[in-house]
């Protein structure tokens, strides 16, 4: 029997790459549902190509005008959760970017599916809730993220008590080697030119500020039940070694692969085994000059903000992410300078210290704080541009 796969965020970077991989797995996997925010035309093409019987469109106006023969359409933000319940998937690839992906991630975890988690914000905001829902339903969480996928594979070969630390690798983004002063006038176009990875605009900007790595530090602590002082970051510009696990005896395990998100996507789709399909293996004889360096925390203060959140725990991840989403959108719109992103996020963390240590005990609690932080950050942004 083929595995039933639901792809949330199918028109985005992760979603389109997932469907590319699934095109090689038609004998073993069946696409039963897709979702998009508003990209109706591309969604229609995907539905036709994969014979999909159910979709969700978050934009209700677009959903009202969209139809395809024999296809069930769910509308609005709640439509994502309805789609999860309707399709009864074996595997859900959660590729929706940002806090918007959290409700459907929780729905997928509660459904007992293998959760192919590309939405790192779900673990940053609500790691305990996602893990509890998955455990209660008998599901599994498989990170669709090159770094955490690498860590998961290395930890599988290392008893937890033998782990000294986990080391996440970072490409360094497009501005590696620049000083803080040299970052003052960078443009949106420059920030969107990532040297290694092909990603959507928000995550590309997060990579440029190293906020992506900050979020991944928090995610690693949540996914693998690690204290903050056991998670380190090292810059590895070649993006070949995706992460490392150091054991107490001094040995290190690492996972190598091309800078291609299809590799961790295949890992999730094959869980608990592995599948072939569509990727050229690395020629290790051609590898040379793999380098590593410490991140520049003065030039890229977002990394320290993520480490602060990893130490604090509680709802601090909600504060970090909400302020960052507002800041990145403002930068992309030309309303905030590049260095202002970290400043706006730090201001939010400093302004909500009393809320930060509270436990994320429900989705409602998280979303309420998320809304308050967004409103605060937007007000600060407006005041600064007057």
C-alpha positions in Angstrom: 0.0 0.0 0.0 1.3 3.4 -0.9 2.0 6.0 1.8 -0.5 8.8 1.8 1.4 12.2 1.7 0.0 15.7 2.5 2.1 18.7 1.5 1.3 21.9 3.4 2.7 24.9 1.7 3.0 23.0 -1.6 3.7 26.2 -3.7 6.6 27.3 -1.6 10.3 26.3 -1.9 10.0 23.2 0.4 6.7 22.2 -1.2 7.8 22.4 -4.8 10.9 20.4 -4.0 8.9 17.8 -2.1 6.6 17.3 -5.1 9.7 17.0 -7.3 10.9 14.2 -5.0 7.5 12.6 -4.9 7.5 12.5 -8.7 10.2 9.8 -8.4 8.2 7.8 -5.8 4.9 7.2 -7.5 5.0 3.5 -6.8 5.4 3.9 -3.1 3.8 7.3 -2.2 0.5 9.0 -3.1 -0.1 12.7 -2.8 -3.5 13.1 -1.1 -3.6 16.8 -0.3 -1.9 20.1 -1.0 -2.2 23.6 0.4 -1.3 27.1 -0.6 -1.8 30.6 0.8 -3.0 32.2 -2.5 -1.0 30.8 -5.4 -4.1 29.3 -7.1 -2.6 28.9 -10.6 0.4 26.9 -9.4 -1.7 24.9 -7.0 -4.0 23.9 -9.9 -1.0 22.7 -11.9 0.2 20.6 -9.0 -3.3 19.1 -8.5 -3.4 18.1 -12.1 0.1 16.7 -12.1 -0.3 14.6 -9.0 -4.0 13.7 -9.2 -4.8 15.3 -5.9 -8.3 15.1 -4.4 -8.2 17.8 -1.7 -6.7 21.2 -1.2 -6.7 24.1 1.2 -6.4 27.8 0.2 -5.7 30.1 3.1 -6.8 33.2 1.3 -10.6 32.8 1.5 -11.3 35.2 -1.5 -9.0 33.1 -3.7 -10.6 29.9 -2.4 -14.1 31.1 -3.3 -13.1 31.5 -7.0 -11.0 28.3 -7.3 -12.4 25.0 -8.3 -11.2 21.8 -10.0 -13.3 18.8 -11.0 -13.5 16.2 -8.2 -11.3 18.3 -5.8 -12.5 19.1 -2.3 -11.5 22.7 -1.4 -11.0 23.9 2.2 -10.7 27.7 2.9 -9.1 29.9 5.4 -6.5 29.3 8.1 -8.7 26.6 9.7 -9.0 24.9 6.3 -5.4 23.7 6.8 -6.4 21.7 9.9 -9.6 20.5 8.2 -7.4 19.3 5.3 -5.2 17.3 7.7 -8.3 15.5 9.2 -9.9 14.9 5.8 -7.0 13.4 4.1 -5.9 11.0 6.9 -2.2 11.2 5.8 0.6 8.8 6.8 3.1 11.6 6.2 2.7 15.4 6.4 5.4 17.7 5.0 4.9 20.9 7.0 6.4 23.5 4.6 4.5 26.6 5.7 6.8 29.4 6.7 6.5 31.1 10.1 4.1 31.0 13.0 1.3 30.6 10.5 2.3 26.9 10.2 1.8 26.1 13.9 -1.9 25.2 14.0 -1.6 22.8 11.1 1.6 21.3 12.5 -0.2 20.5 15.7 -3.1 19.0 13.8 -0.7 16.8 11.9 1.0 15.7 15.1 -2.3 14.9 16.7 -3.3 12.8 13.6 -0.5 10.3 14.2 1.3 11.1 11.0 5.0 11.1 10.4 5.6 14.9 10.7 8.2 16.0 8.1 8.9 19.3 9.9 10.3 22.1 7.7 8.4 24.7 9.8 11.1 25.2 12.5 8.9 27.9 14.0 6.6 25.3 15.3 9.3 23.9 17.6 10.5 27.4 18.5 7.0 28.5 19.6 5.5 25.2 20.8 8.1 22.4 21.0 6.5 20.8 24.1 3.0 20.9 22.6 4.1 19.4 19.2 6.1 16.6 20.9 3.3 15.8 23.3 0.7 15.6 20.5 2.9 13.4 18.4 3.7 11.1 21.3 0.1 10.8 22.3 -1.0 9.9 18.7 1.8 7.5 18.0 3.3 9.7 15.3 6.9 10.7 14.7 8.7 14.0 14.1 11.4 13.9 11.4 13.1 17.3 10.8 13.1 18.4 7.2 16.0 20.8 7.8 19.5 19.9 6.6 21.1 20.6 10.0 18.6 18.9 12.2 18.2 16.0 9.8 22.0 15.6 10.1 21.9 15.7 13.9 19.1 13.1 14.0 21.1 10.7 11.9 24.2 11.2 14.0 22.3 10.8 17.3 20.9 7.5 16.1 24.5 6.2 16.3 25.3 7.8 19.6 23.8 7.0 23.0 22.4 10.2 24.5 24.5 10.0 27.6 27.6 9.9 25.4 26.8 13.2 23.7 29.1 16.1 24.7 27.6 18.6 22.2 25.8 19.1 19.0 27.3 21.5 16.4 25.1 23.1 13.8 26.8 24.3 10.7 26.0 27.6 9.0 26.9 28.8 5.5 27.5 32.3 6.9 25.0 33.7 4.3 25.8 36.3 1.7 27.6 38.6 4.1 30.1 36.3 5.8 33.3 38.2 6.6 31.7 41.6 6.6 32.0 43.8 9.7 29.0 45.3 11.4 29.9 48.7 9.9 29.9 47.1 6.4 26.4 45.8 6.9 24.8 49.2 7.6 23.8 49.9 4.0 23.2 46.4 2.5 20.2 46.2 0.2 17.4 43.7 0.0 18.7 42.5 -3.4 22.1 41.8 -1.8 20.6 40.0 1.2 18.5 37.7 -1.1 21.6 36.4 -2.9 22.4 33.3 -0.8 25.7 31.7 -1.9 24.6 28.0 -1.3 20.9 27.5 -0.9 17.7 28.2 -2.9 15.0 29.3 -0.4 12.1 31.6 0.0 12.6 35.3 0.7 11.9 35.3 4.5 14.3 32.4 5.2 16.9 33.8 2.9 16.9 37.1 4.9 17.0 35.0 8.1 20.1 33.3 6.8 21.7 36.6 6.0 21.2 37.9 9.6 22.0 34.4 11.1 18.5 34.5 12.6 17.9 31.3 10.8 20.7 29.7 12.8 19.4 31.3 16.0 16.0 29.7 15.4 17.7 26.4 14.7 19.6 26.5 18.0 16.2 26.8 19.8 14.8 24.1 17.6 17.7 21.7 18.3 17.2 22.1 22.1 13.5 21.3 21.7 13.8 18.5 19.2 16.6 16.6 20.9 16.0 17.6 24.6 19.3 19.4 24.8 20.3 22.2 27.2 21.4 25.4 25.5 25.1 24.9 26.5 25.2 21.6 24.5 24.4 23.3 21.2 27.1 25.2 19.3 27.2 26.9 15.9 30.2 26.9 13.4 30.3 28.6 10.0 31.0 26.1 7.2 30.8 28.1 3.9 30.9 25.0 1.6 27.6 23.7 3.1 28.6 20.1 2.6 28.8 19.0 6.3 25.4 19.7 7.6 26.0 19.2 11.3 28.1 17.3 13.8 27.7 15.4 17.1 30.7 15.3 19.4 30.8 12.4 21.9 32.4 12.5 25.3 35.3 10.4 24.1 36.3 13.2 21.7 35.1 11.5 18.5 32.8 13.4 16.1 30.1 12.1 13.8 28.9 14.2 10.9 26.6 13.9 7.9 27.6 15.0 4.4 25.4 15.8 1.5 24.9 18.3 -1.3 23.3 21.7 -0.4 19.9 20.4 -1.6 16.8 20.3 0.6 15.6 17.2 -1.4 18.0 15.1 0.7 16.3 15.8 4.1 12.9 15.7 2.3 13.7 12.1 1.1 14.8 11.2 4.6 11.3 12.2 6.0 9.4 10.5 3.1 11.3 7.3 3.7 11.0 7.2 7.5 11.9 4.8 9.1 13.8 3.6 6.1 15.3 5.4 3.1 14.2 6.0 -0.4 15.9 6.7 -3.7 15.0 9.4 -6.2 16.3 12.4 -8.0 19.6 13.5 -6.4 23.1 13.2 -7.7 25.5 11.8 -5.1 28.5 13.8 -3.9 31.8 12.9 -5.6 33.9 12.9 -2.5 37.1 12.8 -4.6 36.2 16.3 -5.7 35.8 17.7 -2.2 38.7 19.8 -1.0 39.2 22.8 1.2 36.3 22.3 3.6 36.7 25.1 6.1 35.2 26.1 9.5 35.2 29.3 11.4 33.6 30.8 14.5 30.5 33.1 13.8 31.0 36.8 14.2 28.5 37.6 16.9 29.2 41.3 16.8 28.3 41.6 13.2 25.4 39.1 13.5 23.8 39.7 16.9 20.7 37.6 16.0 22.6 34.5 16.8 23.1 35.6 20.4 19.4 36.4 20.7 18.6 32.8 19.7 21.0 31.5 22.3 19.4 33.8 24.9 16.0 32.3 24.0 17.4 28.7 24.2 18.5 29.4 27.7 15.3 31.1 28.7 12.8 28.6 27.3 9.1 29.2 28.0 7.4 31.6 25.6 10.5 33.5 24.7 10.6 31.7 21.3 7.2 33.2 20.5 8.6 36.7 21.3 11.7 36.1 19.2 9.9 34.8 16.2 7.0 37.3 16.1 9.3 40.3 16.3 11.6 38.8 13.7 8.7 38.2 11.2 7.6 41.8 11.6 11.2 43.0 11.2 12.0 40.9 8.1 8.8 42.0 6.4 9.7 45.6 7.1 13.2 45.1 5.7 11.9 43.5 2.6 9.5 46.4 2.1 12.3 48.9 2.5 11.0 50.3 5.9 13.9 49.0 8.1 17.6 48.8 7.6 19.4 45.4 7.7 20.9 46.0 11.2 17.5 47.2 12.5 16.2 43.6 12.3 18.2 42.5 15.3 17.5 45.8 17.1 13.7 45.4 16.8 13.9 41.7 18.0 16.0 42.6 21.0 13.7 45.4 21.9 10.8 42.9 21.9 12.7 40.4 24.1 13.5 43.2 26.5 9.9 44.4 26.6 8.3 41.1 27.3 10.6 39.6 29.9 7.8 38.9 32.4 6.0 36.8 29.8 9.1 35.0 28.4 9.4 32.4 31.1 5.8 31.3 31.1 5.2 27.8 29.7 3.6 27.4 26.2 0.6 25.5 27.7 -1.8 26.0 24.8 -2.1 27.2 21.2 -4.3 30.0 22.4 -1.7 31.3 24.8 1.0 31.2 22.2 -1.1 33.0 19.5 -2.3 35.6 22.0 1.3 36.5 22.9 2.3 36.3 19.2 -0.3 38.9 18.4 0.7 41.2 21.2 4.4 41.1 20.2 3.6 41.8 16.6 1.5 44.8 17.6 4.4 46.0 19.8 7.0 45.6 17.1 4.8 47.2 14.5 4.3 50.2 16.8 8.0 50.5 17.5 8.7 50.4 13.7 6.1 53.1 13.0 7.6 55.3 15.7 11.1 54.9 14.4 10.2 56.0 10.9 8.3 59.1 11.8 
